[in-house]
Amino acid sequence: MNASLLSDIFLFVALVMGMYACKVSSHFVVTATQKTNHGLTCWTCPEMYSNQECNDWAPDIPCPQNKTTCATLHRFNTSSKVSIRVTKSCVFPLDCDESVVGCITRDGATECTSCCTESYCNKHIPTDDRSASQLTSNSISSAPSLPQNSGLYLTLIVHCLSLLICI
């Protein structure tokens, strides 16, 4: 279960408890923040020499609305494990599907790619197939997932129901 779904469940429980409190107090107010694609922020950097250099350089700017996935590319010397290049960016979901996640070794260097869909989820770099897979969000996998704004819709429905109960 991902963090977004857990936060939606928590919000749902809080709103249900709020509907009960609404019967007790007419001053009950429900507030919610809108989570949209535009709210995704990834660590981003162009071809840095290390993960630390990349994260120190990365501007804190939300991704463009249609780029809803964070991608990390880590190229390092296969024998010494010393980083050669770290690139992090906001990408289209189709540019970072299961087929690109993992590592490829050639010419004495290994290049690992990971993808994720939560803000700041690409802080760490993949160093092998296992870590590339672990750093990749479940939502990138082929398993079905909820629509991007489902939490917002659920929140609005519950909020409207709570208003009806309070009337």
Phi, psi and omega in degrees: 000127184276167184297325180296316180294319177298319180293324177294320178296316179300316180297320179299313179299317180298320180290323177296317176297324178294325178297322176294316180296332180298325178292332183275321184228128180280357180262013181289130180235133176253128175237148178214147176261142181278127177253115180236172176305327185293346181273357181286130175233126179250155166292128180229138176197148177266124171030070175266167183272345180207164177295320179299314179299319179297307183295326177292327183278329191305125175285151180266077184232131178299152178289155172302150188304324183272355177259095191252020181223140175263132179241142176232128176242122181237116177250130182215160178292124185298320183277318183270344182066014179281131180296139175254320182205137173233124178232130179230141183200166170270132182225166172290145180306322181293340179278354185219053179270184184304332184290340180258349181283132179130196185233148175229133178247130175199146178054038176077007179232148176247137178238119181245141180235136172228156182222147179204168188231016177252150178302135179060023182286346184256037179294319184265160181251145175284143180237352176198176182302321181297311181290327176298319178291318180294324181282349180273129181298151175300330184291345176280336183292175183282355179294144180295148180227164179287153176301155186305319185259019184299324178296320178296315180297316178300316179300315181295319179297312180296320179298315179297319177297320180294325177294321178296321180291327183283345184286000000 
